[in-house]
Structures are given as structure tokens and as C-alpha cells.
């Protein structure tokens, strides 16, 4: 069960990177760009959802008994990585 939580935390942290990617792309968007601000942010949210939901679905199909600890670890990894990112951005200013 510890391994399922650990892998879930890793997947949660990996699921946060598309959100940072989308935020950086939105920051670089010009008023005439095709992707735009909202498009870049929504692309990041979509990629993050695909990573997180896809990995949880794979875990449910393959290892049903470890699905709850894995999903909890993924949620915790996403929340902690977002908190660390936000705190570190605010401390740099």
C-alpha cells in the first residue's frame, strides 16, 4: 500500500507540470496569438486532467485494491506541489 501512495504522489506531481506549462504559455501569449490566454490555460488543465484521470483509471482496472490509496496519493501530490509552487513564487517577490 505504501508503494501505491508513493506512486500516486509522483503522478500527482507530474500532473501539476501541465498547469505550470499552461500558465507560462498564457503569460507569453500576445493579443493576436492563435492559442490566446484562456486557450493556453485550458490546454494545461486538459493535459493535467488526462494525466491524473488516466492514471487513476489504469490503476482501477489493473490494481483495484490499491485504487483508493493511489488516488489519495495523487490528490495529495497535486495539492502539495501546487502549494509549494505558490509559496515559492510569493517568496521570490
Secondary structure, 3 states (H helix, E strand, C coil): CHHHHHHHHHHHHHHHHHHHHHHHHHHHCCCCCCCHHHHHHHHHHHHHHHHHHHHHHHHHHHCHHHHHHHHHHHHHHHHHHHHHHHHHHHHHC
